[in-house]
């Protein structure tokens, strides 16, 4: 049996989070969070409109994130961003996400986003 490959495992997991389910209108959104600043730094997802995988860099965040037990998210969500990169394949986006996380000490957070199907 081959040795376990942490990087390959991580890349496959990241790739799997960047999904789009056409039947239910669900998009997997992966955020890279700065644990010291307690805010999203990058967001990645599939864009059906662009038929591409996008990574955006956060430029502005929600105000007032007080840490308490009732809080749903323990970090500030991005409210504005700029394009960081566009990728044809989820594997390409996953490689960039892993590179950003390693270079900047960021942690992943996953959120399923339900599109308005009406």
N, C-alpha and C positions, 0 to 999 in steps of 0.2 A: 504494500500500500504506500502511496506517495505521501511525503511529508505535507502537513497542513500548511497552506499558503495564506497567511493573514491578509495580505494585500489583495489577492484574488478574491477571497471571501468578501472583503469590504467593498470592492468594486462591484461585485455581483449584487450585493445587498443594496448599494446605492442605485445601481441600474434598475433594480426591481421597484424601487420607490417612485421612480419617474414614469408612472403608468398613466394611461388614459382609458377609461372604460366608457365606450360609446353608448352602451345600453343604459347605464345608470347615470351617465354624465358626471363621473367622478374623476378628478385629477389628483395625482399624488404630488404634494408640494414638500420639498425638502429644504429646510432652512439650516444655515450654518450660523450658530449663535456664539457670540463672544461671551464667555462665562464671567469675565471680569467687568465688562461694561454692561452685561445683562441685557443685550439687545441683538436682534437679528442683524447679520452683516451681509449675507447672501441668501437669495431665494432661487430655487430651481424647480422647473416644472415643464411639462409638455404643453405647448400651445397649439390647440387644434386649428386656430385661425391661420397660424404661420406654418403648420405642419413641421414643427421643429421643437427642439428642446432648448429652453432659454435659461440662462443664469443672469440674475440681476443683482447689482450691488446696492444695498440700502444707502440712502442719503438723508433720510429724515425718519423719525420714529414717533410713536404715540407718546403723549405726555403722561407723567404720573403713573409709574408702575410700583406700587407699594407691595412689598412681599408679605403675603399673609396666606393662611390656609385656605381661604375661600376663593382665592385668585385662581383662574383657569390656567393662565400662562405666567411663568415666573420670569419673563423677560419682555422687553419692549418690542412690539411688533413694528415692522417697517411700514410707513405710510407713503413713502416715495422712494424711487430708485432710478438707477440708470442701467442701461444694458451693459453687461459684462461680456457676454458671449452667446452665440447661437450655434447649435450643433444639430447635425442631421441624425445622429445616433445617440441613444441614451448612454452607451458605453463611453462616448467622447465626453459627454457632460459629467459622467461619474468620475472620470480621470481628473478633470479640472476641479471638481468638488473636493476630491481627496487631496489634490495638490494644495488647494486653498486652505483646507482644514489643517493640514500638516504645517504649512508655512506660517499660519497665523494663530495656531492653537485654538481652533474653533471646534465646537461640538455640534452634532447633528440633532435636528428635531423634525419629526415627520407629522404632516397634517393632511388628511384627505379633504379635498375641497369639492363641494357639491355644486355643480353648475345649475343655474336657473333653467329648468327644462320647459318652462311655460312659453 
